[in-house]
Amino acid sequence: MPHLDPEQLSLLAMYEDWEDADGREHLSVCPECAADYAALRRTVDAVKTTPDTISLSVPGPHVWAGIHRQLGLAEAVQADPLGGPGTKPAEAPAGAAPSNVAPFSQRRKAWWQRTGTWIAAAAAVVLVAAGGIWVSTRPAQPTQLAQAQLTPLAQYSATGSAKVVEAADGSRRLDVTLDKDEARGYQEVWLIAPDLSRLVSLGIMNSDSGSFEVPAGLQLADYPIVDVSDEPVDGNPAHSTVSIVRGTLTS
């Protein structure tokens, strides 16, 4: 099951009325995405606290001057954004008291002092950061390389499917699923060449499904046929020549 992407999760977490029926339905059936959503919701709730602007200290113009210098900003934004009209760019040393700043209560509120804007901006920043951490720490999803529909042979009636997936480290596995186990002995999974002259055993499947490592270096184009055989318990490692299902991998 594909997971929700970070942007989709962030929008669902930020806006409770966000119209995404498929996303919310996915959250109800995917515990992993639901846990990520809950974590992001806690972040949103945490920033929905109105700041006490009365008790905030007003930074002197030298603070903005230092920020402007360190970031190499344009001259158009050199003036202190918290200063009153006509405030000159400051060069005062750290700790110097500003002399040309109007009292905090008399100035027009800056954008970050406006409650609604502050909440939206804070939530967006936190969610972007959280989304980046989530993406970097969440395991990469396997990539599907090929798949096959498995159909019954001879006297059997089982059907199923197979797919080859590649992990982030480059390793590959074959996932096989059948609707029932019809083996009279035991089931063995094989990859076979198109002309049936060469075959590689991947292992024994003791139930109606299993995952098997594909040998490194094996070319799927050389062994595209997936075969599940019915093997007697006779100690012979060769294929019994009795196949339950078979199908060809396609990308």
ChimeraX attribute file (.defattr): number of C-alpha atoms within 10 A of each C-alpha:
attribute: neighborCount
match mode: 1-to-1
recipient: residues
	/A:1	6
	/A:2	7
	/A:3	13
	/A:4	20
	/A:5	12
	/A:6	19
	/A:7	12
	/A:8	13
	/A:9	23
	/A:10	23
	/A:11	18
	/A:12	19
	/A:13	23
	/A:14	19
	/A:15	11
	/A:16	9
	/A:17	9
	/A:18	13
	/A:19	11
	/A:20	12
	/A:21	9
	/A:22	9
	/A:23	17
	/A:24	15
	/A:25	10
	/A:26	17
	/A:27	20
	/A:28	10
	/A:29	10
	/A:30	14
	/A:31	11
	/A:32	11
	/A:33	19
	/A:34	17
	/A:35	12
	/A:36	19
	/A:37	22
	/A:38	14
	/A:39	13
	/A:40	24
	/A:41	20
	/A:42	11
	/A:43	18
	/A:44	22
	/A:45	13
	/A:46	13
	/A:47	17
	/A:48	15
	/A:49	11
	/A:50	12
	/A:51	15
	/A:52	9
	/A:53	15
	/A:54	9
	/A:55	7
	/A:56	10
	/A:57	8
	/A:58	13
	/A:59	15
	/A:60	22
	/A:61	27
	/A:62	20
	/A:63	16
	/A:64	21
	/A:65	18
	/A:66	16
	/A:67	12
	/A:68	18
	/A:69	11
	/A:70	9
	/A:71	8
	/A:72	10
	/A:73	11
	/A:74	9
	/A:75	9
	/A:76	6
	/A:77	11
	/A:78	17
	/A:79	19
	/A:80	22
	/A:81	14
	/A:82	20
	/A:83	24
	/A:84	17
	/A:85	12
	/A:86	9
	/A:87	15
	/A:88	13
	/A:89	18
	/A:90	17
	/A:91	13
	/A:92	15
	/A:93	13
	/A:94	11
	/A:95	10
	/A:96	11
	/A:97	13
	/A:98	15
	/A:99	8
	/A:100	13
	/A:101	18
	/A:102	14
	/A:103	10
	/A:104	16
	/A:105	9
	/A:106	8
	/A:107	13
	/A:108	11
	/A:109	12
	/A:110	11
	/A:111	13
	/A:112	14
	/A:113	17
	/A:114	13
	/A:115	16
	/A:116	12
	/A:117	12
	/A:118	19
	/A:119	21
	/A:120	15
	/A:121	15
	/A:122	17
	/A:123	23
	/A:124	17
	/A:125	12
	/A:126	18
	/A:127	24
	/A:128	15
	/A:129	12
	/A:130	18
	/A:131	19
	/A:132	13
	/A:133	11
	/A:134	15
	/A:135	13
	/A:136	10
	/A:137	9
	/A:138	9
	/A:139	10
	/A:140	11
	/A:141	13
	/A:142	16
	/A:143	13
	/A:144	15
	/A:145	16
	/A:146	17
	/A:147	21
	/A:148	20
	/A:149	18
	/A:150	24
	/A:151	18
	/A:152	16
	/A:153	15
	/A:154	9
	/A:155	10
	/A:156	14
	/A:157	14
	/A:158	18
	/A:159	19
	/A:160	19
	/A:161	20
	/A:162	24
	/A:163	20
	/A:164	24
	/A:165	20
	/A:166	17
	/A:167	14
	/A:168	11
	/A:169	8
	/A:170	10
	/A:171	13
	/A:172	20
	/A:173	19
	/A:174	22
	/A:175	16
	/A:176	24
	/A:177	19
	/A:178	19
	/A:179	12
	/A:180	13
	/A:181	20
	/A:182	17
	/A:183	20
	/A:184	10
	/A:185	12
	/A:186	17
	/A:187	23
	/A:188	21
	/A:189	25
	/A:190	20
	/A:191	26
	/A:192	21
	/A:193	17
	/A:194	14
	/A:195	10
	/A:196	10
	/A:197	7
	/A:198	11
	/A:199	19
	/A:200	16
	/A:201	17
	/A:202	17
	/A:203	15
	/A:204	17
	/A:205	19
	/A:206	12
	/A:207	14
	/A:208	15
	/A:209	16
	/A:210	16
	/A:211	18
	/A:212	18
	/A:213	14
	/A:214	20
	/A:215	12
	/A:216	9
	/A:217	6
	/A:218	11
	/A:219	10
	/A:220	18
	/A:221	11
	/A:222	14
	/A:223	20
	/A:224	19
	/A:225	22
	/A:226	27
	/A:227	25
	/A:228	27
	/A:229	24
	/A:230	22
	/A:231	23
	/A:232	16
	/A:233	10
	/A:234	8
	/A:235	7
	/A:236	9
	/A:237	10
	/A:238	9
	/A:239	18
	/A:240	13
	/A:241	9
	/A:242	16
	/A:243	21
	/A:244	25
	/A:245	24
	/A:246	24
	/A:247	21
	/A:248	20
	/A:249	21
	/A:250	15
	/A:251	10
